[in-house]
Amino acid sequence: MEDNNKNVTPMMRQYLEIKSNYPDTLVLYRLGDFYELFYDDAKKIAKLLDLTLTRRGTNNGEPIPMAGVPFHAVDNYIARLIKLGESCVICEQVGTPGNQKTMVRKVSKIITPGTVTDEGIAPDGSDNLIACVFKGKRYFGFSYLSLSSGTFKTAVCANEKELMLYLDKVSPIEIVYPENFRELNLFAEISSKKALAPWNFDLQNCYKLLCKQFETNSLFGFDIENLEEGICAAGALLNYVKQTQNVSIEHIKQISRDDNSAFVILDKCAQRNLELLSNLKGEHYGSLLSILDNTSTPMGQRLIRKMIVEPLRNNTEINYRLDMVSALIQSDKDSLKAVLDNIGDIERIIARIGLSSSRPKDMAVLRDSLKMLPSLKQGLVQSNQEILMDFNEQIDPLRDIADLLTQSILDNPSTFIRDGNVIANGYNQELDELRELMSGSEALLAKIEENEKIRTGISTLKVNFNSVHGFYIEVSKAQADKVPSTYIRRQTLKNNERYITPELKELEEKALSAKERSLVLENEIFNEIIRKLQQELPRLINLSSKLSMFDVLIGFAALAERRNYVRPELSDKHIIKIDNGRHPVIETLTDSPFVSNSICLDKKQMMVITGPNMGGKSTFMRQTALISIMARLGSYVPATSAVIGNIDRIFTRIGASDDLSSGRSTFMVEMEEASSIINNATSSSLVLMDEIGRGTSTYEGSALALSIAEYMCANVKSFTLFSTHYPEIASLADTYDNIENICFKAKEFEGKIVFMYQANKGSQNYSYAIEVGNLAGLPSGVISKAKTYINSMKKHSSIKEDASELSPITHSEEKVTEKIIYKEKDSEVENRIKELDLNTITPLEALNILNELKGKIL
C-alpha cells in the first residue's frame, strides 16, 4: 500500500489514516450498504473468503484493489474470519462535519478471536478465552479472561512446564505478550497472537489499572496482591481488551488467583488421548463431551467444556454436586429441563450489556428468560428435595428487572435500535405522542388521496411516501392533463409523474420531524435501560452462574438414569476401585452388550496388561481414567460401584505419532512423553502407558519398556496401567509386590478370532497379530506367507543376547535374570524335543537325551 495520500480522494485519505493505526489488522470500512476493504486487506479477504476482488479509483496511477461485504450480512463474514484467527477493525459512518461533504468515519470497535461476544459471530458451545503471558525476573505471569462469562484469573508459574499446564487447561483462542518475549514456541499452535510494547506490563501501572477497574484501593481482597508477574499479565490483558472494545467493561468486577492444585491436571496429551473434548480426528462425535453434554442452554454447554478439563480435587465440593444430581434423579427432571429449554444465553447478554453493545433482541431474550424463573423455582420447591429447596433460595428471581423489560421493550422488537419499533407503547409519554402523530399522518395520507381522486377525477391517483423524495402524489402520464395547476412537479418517471402540494409538504415536514425525533428518543431510552441494567450486573452474573451449573447437573442426572450409572464414592486415600466399569463412550456406540471390567488399584499400584491387539487393553485403560474424571466432575459413573481416591494428575502415553515439523520421530515423541511422565508423576498420579518401546527394535524396545516399568513401580509408585506385548514386563510381578498382571484373551473359532474383552489375572504372550491382519483385510497370500515366516522364526530362533540387558536394575536383579535365562533355555529345550523322531529313537538314546536336557535346564 502506498504511503503517499496526496493523490487520493478525501474518503480514501481518511481510510489510509485509519489503516495506518492498524497495519496488521483487517479494516472493514463502511461505505453505504457495504463494508469495504482496500489494498492488501482486500487481497487477503478475497483469498480467505473467496470474494470477488475489484478496484476503486487509483493511487499514483495504480488501481486500488477493493473487496467488500454487505452490511446486513457482515456478522457471517466476520465469524468466518475469526475462525481463521483474523481480527477486524470496524469503521462506522458517524455523520458529516459541518458543511463538508466527506462522511466522517470512526473506529467503533475491534473484534478479535478472544474478545467476541456478538451473537452470530461467537460460537455458542465454546468460551473464546484470551490470555496474556509475561516473563519477569523470577517467574512467568499468566492471566486469562472470558468476556462472555466475566471470568478473570491470574497466576504465576515457576517455569515453562508450569506455564504449559495453564495453557493446556485454558486453551486460549488468542494470546498477547510483550514484544521482547522470547519463548514464542510455548504457544506456537495459537493462531491469533498480539505482541504489545513492554510499557504495557509496568507493574505500577497495571496495579492501578486493575484497582480502577474493580473500584478498590488494593488487590489484597482478591488474593493476588503478591503475584507481581500475574498482576503485570492481568493489567496488560485488561488494557488490551478495553482498547479493542472502545468502551468501559462494566461486567468485569473481580479477579481471582488460578491455582492448578485445586484440579486434577490434564495436559494436552491427556486431553487428546482420552478424547475428552473431541475425538482423535478433532470431531465432537465419540468424545467424552458428546456423552456428558446434555445441557439445554449455551452457557451450560460452555461450562461443561470447562469442567471436563478441570476435574476437582476437593471432595466436599464434588459431593455437593453429587448430592444435587442424586436429588435431581428423584425429581421431575423433564419439567425442570423444559424450563431451561426456554432460557436464552444470559451469560453473553450480560457481557454485551457490560460492553454497551446490546441489541434490542437481547433485551427480549433476557426478559423472556427471566419470566421462566418462577416456574423453575416452583419446580424446585415441589421436588421436596432439601438440597433443591435450598438451591431455590439461592436463585434471585430478579422480578424488578423482568418488570422493567416487560414494560419497556416490545414483544418482538426490531433487530437494530436504529430502525425504531423497540420501546413498548405506554413506557414514555413523548414517544407515544410522536407515534400518534406518525400514525395520524398515515391516516391523513389516505384521506388526502381520496379527496384528490374526487377533486381531480383521476381514479388511479395515489399518495405515497419514500425515504428519498418524501410524500408525493403519483399520476400516470396518460392522466397528466387532468392535473390541477396547484400541483408542483417533483419527479418524472417513465410512465408516471410525481407531484407535491403545499398541504402535503406541510404534512411531510411534521411527519418526518416526528419520525426523526422518535428514532432519537428510542435510542436515548434504550441506552438508559442499558445503564440501569449495568447497575444490576452482579445480580445477573450470579443468576447466570447458578443456572449454568444447574443446567450441567440436571444433564448429569438425566444421563445417569438413562445409562444406569451409579454414584461414585470419593476418598482421600490412595485408591481407585471400580466394579464392573464400562467405557462411557464406547458402550453408546456399539449394538452388542459392552463387556464390563473391574479394577482395584490400592496396594497393587501397577497393572501390567497383556493380550492380543484389539483385545480391549486400551479401552480398559481409558475407561479407568474416564470414570475417574467423571467422578471428580460430580457425575455418576458407568459401573456397579466405584471408589475414586485422591488424584493430582493423569498422564497418558498412548498411540503412535510423530512430529515431522520439529524433526521428531515417532519413537522420539514416545520417549519424550515417557520422560515427562517419569519426571513429573507423583504417587498420587494416574498413569496410562500403552505399548512403550514399540517404535524401535524388539530388544531395545523391550529393554526400555522393562526399565521404565520397573522405575515407575519402584520409584514413582503412581497408579500405573502399563500395557505391553513384551512378555518380560509381566515377570516384574514375580519381583514386586505392588504389581499385578492382567491379561485379555481371544479364542479361535472356525478359523476366526473371537475377542473376549474380559480382564483376567495373569499374562498373555500371544498377540494374534496375524489374525488381526486377516481381519483388517490383508490378502490371503500375505497372511499365508506371514504364517510360514513366523513358524520358521520359531523353529530357527535362538536368543543369544545377554539376558542381563533385559533384567531389572534393583536389588532383585538375580531373581529376574534367572527367570529370563530360564525362558531362553526353555526355548532351546523345546526345539531339541521337536527335532526328535519318536518312531526311530531307541530307549537308551531317549534316556541319554533326557539326561542331556536335564543338564541344560538345571
N, C-alpha and C positions, 0 to 999 in steps of 0.2 A: 504494500500500500504506500503510495507516495506521501511524503511528508509536506509537500507544498500545497497549501489550501487556498492560494490566491485565485486559481483558475477554475474554481468550482462554484456552484450555486450556494446561496446563503443556507439553504436546507442541508446541503451536503457538508458545508463548512461546520455547521452545528453538529452533524453526525461525527465528523472527524475529531472534533474537540472532545466529545463524549468518549469516543472509541480510544482516544489516547490515554484515558484513565483506566481502561480495562483491556490492555493489549492481548491478554491470554484468555479472554472470555468472550463467548458469542454475544454480540449486541443485537437485540431484536428491537428495531426502531419503528415506531408506529407511524404509518402513513395512511390516513383514511381508514379503510376497512382491512388493511393488511399490516403485518409486522414484516418489515424488510430487513435484509442483511446485505452488506456490501463487501466488495474486495475479497480478501482471503476468507472472511466469515461466510460469505455467500458460496464460495467454492467448497468450503468444508461442510456446510449444512446440506448442500446439494448432493455431496457424496455420501454423507451419513444417512440422510433420509430419502435419498433418491428423488430429489426435487429438480425441477427444470431450472437451469442456470441461464439467466437473461442478462441484459445490460441496461444501464440508465445513465445517459449523458457520458461525458468524457472528463478526464483529468490529464492535463498536459498532452492532449491529443489521443490518449489511450482510453478505450471504452471501460466503463466502471462495471465490473461484474455485480449482478444482483440476483437474489433469490428471496422468496417470501412465502408466508403462510397466512391464511385468512384469520382475522382476529377472533372470530367466533369459534374456531377450532384450535386455537393456539395451545390450549392445555394438552391436547393429544400429542402435538408435536414436541412440546417441552417434556412430556412424560417419556417419550422415546429418547430424547437427548439425555435426560437424567439417567435413564437405564444404561446408556453408553458411557456414563461417567462425566458428561459435559455439564458446565454451568452456564447460566444465561443471565444477561443484564436486560431488564425490561425497561424500555423508554416509552413513556406515555406523552400524549399531547395534553398540555395544560393550559392552552389559550394563547392569545396574541398579546404582545406587549404594546399597549397604546395604539398608535396609528400605524405601526409597522405591519407589513404583510406576511412576514415569516412566522409560522406557527412555532410557539415555544414548546420544546420537549425536555423532559427531565427524567432522570433515573428514578423509577418508582420502587423497584426492589431488585435484588439479585437472588436468583434461585439456584441453589447448589444441591448436589445429591444428598447432603446431610442436613439441609435446612428446609426441605419441602414439607409443607403442611396442607397445601391446597388439595381439595378433593378433586379427583380425576387425574392428578399427577403422582401423588404418593401412593404406593401400593398398600392396600388395606392390611394385608397379613403380616407385614414385617415393619419393624421400627427402624427407620432410617437414622442411625446414630452418627454423630460427628464427634471426632476425638481430637485430642491435641497431645503431642509429645514434646517434652523439654528435657534437656540434659544439663544438670547443674554440676557443681564441683564434686559432690558426693553421690548423688542419686539421680535417677530419672524421675521426672514428674509425668503423670498420666492423668488426663481428665477426659470425660465424655459427657455428652449432652443429648437428650432427646427433646426436640422442640415439641413433638406430638404429646408426650406424656408429662413433660416438665421435669423428668429425671435429670439430675445434675450431680455427678460424682467425681471425686478426685482421689489420687493415691500417689505414693512414692514407691519406687522399685529399686532394689539394691543393685540389680544387674540386668543385662539384656534378657536373660532367661525369664526373670520375673515379669519384665515388660511384655514379653511374648505371650505369657499366660493371660495377661489382661487383654491383649489384642485378640487372642484366640477366643476368649469368652465374649467380648463385646462385639467383635466383627464389625467395626465401623465401616460405613459406606464412603466416608470422606475423612481425611485427616489433615491437620495443619501442624506445622513445625517451624522452628527457627531456620533462617537461611543458612546458618553455619552448622546445622545438624548433619553429622557425618554418617550415621548408621541408617541410611535410607533403605538398606536391604531388609530391615525389620518389617517394613510394610510395603514391599515391592508388589504384592498382589492387590493392593488397594488402588483402584484406577483413578480416583479423584483425590489429588494432593494439592496443597497450597503452602508455599513457603512464605513466612512472614518475617519482616525486619526484626532484628534482635531486640530493639527497644520495646516491642510489644510484650516481652517477657520480663520486664523490670519488676522486681519483687514489690517495691513500694507502690508503684502504680497499679499493679494487679490487685494488691491487697485493698487499696482504696476503691477500685472499681467494683470489687465483689461486695464490699461493705455498703457502697452506694446502692447497688442492685437489691441487696437484701434489707436495706434500711436499718443497718445496725452500726454500732461503733467498733465492733471487733468480730472476728470469726471464731471466737472461743466457743460459742454455743453450738457450732456445727462440728466440733471435734476435728478441725483441720488446722488449728492455729499454728502448730509446729511443723506442718508439712510444707516447707518452703517451696520445694520444687513443684509440689502439687498445686500450690497457690499460683505459682507462675503459669503453669499449664492451664489452670482453670480461668485465670484472669484473661490470658491471651485468647482463649477459646470464646469466652463470653464477648469480648470486644469484637472479635471477628464476626460472630453471629449477629451482633447488633448492627454492624456495618452492612451486612447482607440484607437485613430486614428493613433498614432505613427508618425504623420506629423503635420505641421502647418495648421491652419484652416483659409484659406485666405478669405473666403466669409463672415465671421462674423466680421463686421467692425463697429458695433454700438450696443448700448444697450439703452433701454428706461424704464421709470417708468411705471409700470402697475397700473392703477387706476380704481378700480371697480366702482367708482362713475360715470364713463363715460358710464356705461352699465346698462341695466335692469338686475338685479341679478336673476339668475335661479339656485337654488341649485339642488343637485342630485335628491331629492324628486320631485321637479317640473319637471325636465327633464324626469324622469321616468313616472310620472303620466300623463303628457301631450304627452308622446310618441314622443319626439322631434327627437331623432336620431335613435331610434329603438322602436318597439312595446313592449308590456309588456312581450313578450316571448324572447326578445332580437334580433328579426329579423328586417331586413330593411323594409320589407313589412308592410304597414299600418302606417308608421311613417310620421311625417311632412317632414323629409328629403326626403323621397321617392317621395313626391309631388314637393318640391322646387328644387330638384337637376335635372336640365335639362341642365347640363354642357356638354361640348364637350371635355375638357381636364382634365387630372388627377389633375393638380394644381387648376383648378376651382372647381373640386369635393372636394378637401381638404378645400378650402376656404369657401364653403357654409356650411360645417360641423362646422367650427369655427364660422361663422357668426350667425348660429342659436342659439348658446348658449351665444352669446354676442350681443343682440339687443341694438341698440344705443339709447342714451337719447338726443343727440344733434340734434335738428330738422333741422338745416342748412345742416348738413352732410347727414341726411336722405333725405331731399328734393332734394339734388343733385342727389342721387341715383334714386329717383322717376322721376326726370326730364330726366335722361338718359333712364329709362325704357319707359317713355312716348314717347320720340323721337324714340326709337328702335321699338316700336309698329307701328309707322308710316313709318318705313324704310323697306328696303328689308332684313328682318331678315334671310331668308333662305340662301341668298348669303353670308351674313356675317358669319352665323353659319357654312356654308360649308367650309369657310376658316379656322375657328377654328378647324374643324374636322381633318385638316391636320397639326395641330401644336402639337408637342410632349410635353413631360414633361420637359419643360425648367427649371423649378424650381429645380428638383432633378439633372438634368445635371449640373446646376450651382453648386450645393452642391458638386458633385463629382469632378468638376473642382477645386473648392476651397480646396478639400482634396487630390488633385493629384491622384485620383483613377478612373479617367475617362477611358472608353474603346473606341475603335475606332467607335463602333456603336453609341455612344453618340455624337461624332462629326458629323456623318452623319445625325442623327436626328436633331441636332441643326442647321446644315446647311440647311436642307430641310424646317425646321420650319421658319427660317429667310427669306427664299425665298418666303414665303407666305405673308410677311408683306406688300409688295407693293400692293397686291390685297386687303388686309384688309384696307389699307389707302385709296385706290381708292374708295372702297365701302362706307367708312365714308364720303368722300367728296361728292360723288354722292347722299348721303341721303338728302342733302340740309337742314339738321337739324343743327342749330347753335351749340348746345351743342356737337353734334357728330363731327362736323368740328373742334371745339376747342379741343376735345379729340384726334383727329387725329394729331394735332400739338404736343401733348404730347408724341406721340409714336416715338421713335428713331428707324429708320429702320435698323440701325447697318449694313450698306452696306459694311463697311470695314471688319467687322468680317465675313459676308456672303461671301465676295470675298476671304478672306483668306482660309476659309474652302472649298470653291469650288475649289480653285487652289491646295490645299494641300492634300485633302482626296479623295480616290477613291469613285466612286458612290456606290459601295457595298463592303465596307472593311471587312476584317476578324474580327471575334469576339474578338480575343486577339491580342495585338501588337506583342507578341512573335512569332506568326505564319507568320508575314510579310503580304505583299499584303494589305497595309493600305495607304501608301503615294502615291499620284497620280503621274503618269508619267509627266515629264516636270517641276516638282517642285524643284528637286535637281539634279544637273548635275552628281555628283558622283554616286548617286543611279541609275540614268538612265544607266550609263556606266556599273555598276555591273550587272544590269538586262539584258543588252545586251549580256554581257559575258555569263550569265547563259542560256539565250535563245539560244545563239550561240552554247553552249555545247550540247543542246538537238538536234539541227540540225546536229552537228558534230557526235553525237552518231548514228544517223540514217544513216549517210554516212559511218561510220566505219562498221556498221552492214552489209550494202550492199556490201562493199568491201571484208569483211571477208567471206561472203557467196560465193562470186566468187572465192576468193583465195583458200578456203579450200574445196569447193564443197559441203559444208554442208548446205542444203537449209533451215533446221529448226533452224539454229543458231540464237541466239538472243543476243543483247547487252542491258543490263538493269542497273538499279540503285536501291539500297535501303539504308536506313539510317544506317544500321548496317555494311554492307560489301562494301558500296560504289559502284563504277562501276564494272561490270563483264560481261564476255562472257559466255553464258549458252549453253551447248551442251548435247544432250541426250546420255546416256551410250551406246546406240546402235551405235552411230556415233563417239564414243570417239577415235577409232583407226585412224580417219582421222585428229585428232588434231595435228597442227604443233608443233615442238619442242620448238618454241619460246613462247608457251603458258605456263603460270605458274599457277598450280592448286591453287585455293583459297578456295573452299568448295566442299564437296561431299554430294550429296543428294541421296534419294532413287532411283530416276530414271534419275537424271541429274548430270553433273559435271559443276562446275563454275571455270572460269579461268580469269587471268589478263594478260595484256601485258604492256611493258614499255610505249608504246604510250598512252594506256588507263589510266595508272597510272598517267602520267603527266597531262592528261586532267582532271582527278579526282581531283588532288590537286588544279588546277586552279579554277574548278567549285565550289568545297567545300569552298575554301577560299572566293570566290565571294559571295556565299550564306551566309556564316557566317558573312562576313563584311556587307552585305546588311541588315541582321537582326539587327545587332548592330546599323547601321546607321539609319534605320527606327525608332528604339526605341529613338534614340537621337533626330531625327526630330520631332517625336510625342511629346516628353517631352517639346521641345522648343515651339511647338504650344500651349501646355497647359499653359506654362509660359506666353505666350503672352495673352492668354485668361484671365489668372488670373489678369492681369493688367486692364482688361476691366470688371471686375466683377460688379462694381457699375452700369454700364450701363445695363448689362444683368439682374441684380436683379431688376432694375427699370422697365425694359420691362416685366419681369415675373409678377411683381406685377400688372401692368396695364392690362395685358392680363387676369390674373386670375379674377380680378373684372369685366372686360368686359364680360368674359365668364358667370359669375354668373348673371349679369344684363340682358344679352340677353336671358338667360334662364327664368328669371322673365317675360320678355316681351312676350316670346312665351307662357308661362303658362297663363298669364293674358288674352291674346287674345283667347286662346283655351278654357278657363274655364269661360269666361265672368266676369272677375274680374274688380274692379274699383279702381281708385287711392284714397287712404285714405288722409284725412286732418290731419296734425299734429298740436297739440295745446299745448301751455304751461300751459293751465288751467287744473283744476282737473275735467276731463270729459272722459267718454267712451260712445259714442253714435254710435250704429251700426244699420242700417236699413236693414232688410231682410238678415241677416247674415246666412252663411252656414258653416258647418264644412268642412274644405278644404280636409280632407282625406276621411271621410265617404261618401261624395257626389260622390266620384270617385269609390267607392266600391259597390254601390247599383244600381240596374237596375231601381228601381222605383224613381220617382221625389223626390228630397230632400225637406223637408218642412222647409222653411226659417223662422227665428225668429228675432225680433228686441229687442234691449235693450238700455236703457238710464240710465247711472249712472252719476248723477250730484248732484242735491240736494238730491235725493234719493240715499244714499250711500250703502245701503244694500238691497239685494233682497232675501227674504225667498221663496224658491222654493219647492213646494209640488206637489204630483202627484203619479201615480202608478209606480211600478217597470217597467223598460224597456220603460217608457213613454217618455223619451227624456231629463230628468233633467241633467244627467251627460254630455250628448252631448252638450246641451245648454251652460253649464258652460265651458266646454273645448273649444268650438268654440269661445267663447268670449276671452279667454286667447290666443288662437292660432291666431286669427285675430289681436289682439293687438301686438303680437310678430311679425307677418308678416309685419305689418305696420312699425314697428320700425327697420326692416331689410332693408326697402326700396322697399318692394314688394307691388304690387297691392293686393287687398284682395277680398274674396268671399262675396260680399254684394252689395246692390244698392247704399249705401253711408256709410261712416264711418268717425268719428272724434275720434282720439285717443289722449288723453292728456298725461300729464307727469306721468310716472310710474317709480318708483325706484326699485321695486322688485315684483315678482309674487310668491305667496305661494300656495301650494296645500295640502289638506288633503283629499285624495280620496282613496277609496278601503280599503280592509281588508288585513293585512299582519302581520305575527308575525316574531320574531327574536329568534328562539329557541336556536341558538348558544350562545346568550347573556342572555338567560333566560328571555326574554321579551315577554309577551303575546300579542295577537292582540290588546287588549284594552290598554295595557301599551304603545305600539307603537303609537296608536291613540292619547293617552293623551300627549305623549312627542311631537308629531308633532303639536298638538294644542297649547301646551305650547310654542313651538318655534315661532309659528305664533303670539300669543298674546304678547310675549316679544320682538319681532323683527319687526313686521309690523309697518308701519307708515301711515299717512293719504294719502301718495302717492302710497301706495301698492295696488295691486290687489290680493284678497284672494279668493280661492275656497275651501269651506268646505263642504264635502259631507257626510251627514248622521252621524254627530258626535253623540257619545253616544250609538251606536247600539251594541257595544261589551259587554254590561253589562245588568243588569235588566232594565225593562221598566221605572220604576220610577226614579231610579238613573240616567239612561242614559238621560231621558227627563230633569231632573233637571240640569245635567251638560250642556246639549245642550242649554237649555234656558239661563243659566248663561253665557256661553261662547258667545252666540249670542248677548246677551244684552251688555256684556262688549265690544265686537267689535264695536257695533253701538254707544255706549255711550262714550267710552273712546278712542279707537284706531281710529275710524272713517275712516278706509280704505274702498276702494270699495270692498264689500264682497258679494259673491254669496253663499248662505247658503241653501243647500238642506236638507230636513228632512221629516220623516214620523210622527214626533211628532206634533200634532195639536196645542199644547201650544205655539210653537215658532211663529206661524202665529199671535198670539194675541199681539205680541210686536208691530205690526203695528198700533194698537189702541193707543199705548203709545208714540211711537217715530215717529216724522215726517220724519226722514231720512230713514225709512224702507218702502219697497213696497212688497206686496205679489204677487207672480207669481205662477201659477199652470199649470200643464199639465194634460189633461183629457183623458179618454178612454171610449168607449161605448161597450156594449154587443150587439152582432148581431148574431141571430140564434145560441145562446148558446156559441158563441166565443167572445173573447175580441178583440176589434179593437183600437189600439193606434192612437191618433190624432196628436201627436208630435207638437202641436201648443201651444205656450206660451200665457196664458190668465191671466188677472188680477184677483186676488182673491186667495183663498186657496182650497185645495182638501184633504179631510181626508182619503178617501178610497183608499187603495193601490193596490187592485186587486191581492193580493199575491197568493190566491188560484188559480185564473185564470192563473197566470203566471206559477205556479207549474204544472197546467194541460198542458200548452204549452210546458213545459220542459219535458213532458212525464211521469210524476208520474202516477202510476197505478190508475185506476178509483176508486178502493176501497179506496185508500188513500185519493183521492180528496173528495169522498163522506163522509168519516169519518171526514175529516177536516171541511167540511161544517156543519156537525152535531155538532162538538165541538164548532165552532165559534158561532152558534146560541144559544147553551147552555150557552156559556160565556156571550153573550149579554143579555140573559134573567136573569141570576143569578148574574151578576156583580154588585157590589155596592162599589163605591170608598170611602173608609173610611180614606184614608191617609190625613194628614194635608195639606190642599191646599196651605198654605203659603210656604211650602217647594218647590213648583213649581212656585212661583211668582218671578218677577224681584226684584232686590235689590236696586232700585233707589228711587227717590222722588215720583215716581208714583206707589208705592207699593200697595196702597189701591185699585186703579182702576183696576189693573191687577188681584189682588186677588179676587175682586168681580167677574171679568169675569170668572175665573176658577171655583169659587164656584157655580156660576150660571150654568155653564155647568154640574157640578156634580148633582145639584138639578134637572136640566132639565132632566137628565137621569133617576132620581128617579120618576119624574112625568110621563115620558114616560112609564116606567114599570107599574105604577099604572093604567094608562089608558088601556094598553094592557091586563091587567087582568080582566077588566070589561066585563060582558056578557050583551050586549045591548038588547038582546031578553027577558031578565027576569027582568032587573032593572026597578024600579018604578020612576016616575018623581020626587017624594020627595027625594028618595035615590040619584038620579042623582044630584039634587041641593045641597044636603049635601056634596057629594063627590067633586063637583066643588068648593064649599067653602073651603073644606079641602086642595085641591090642590092649590088654590089661596094663602092660607096662607103659603104653603111651598115655593112658588115662591117668594113671597114678604117678 
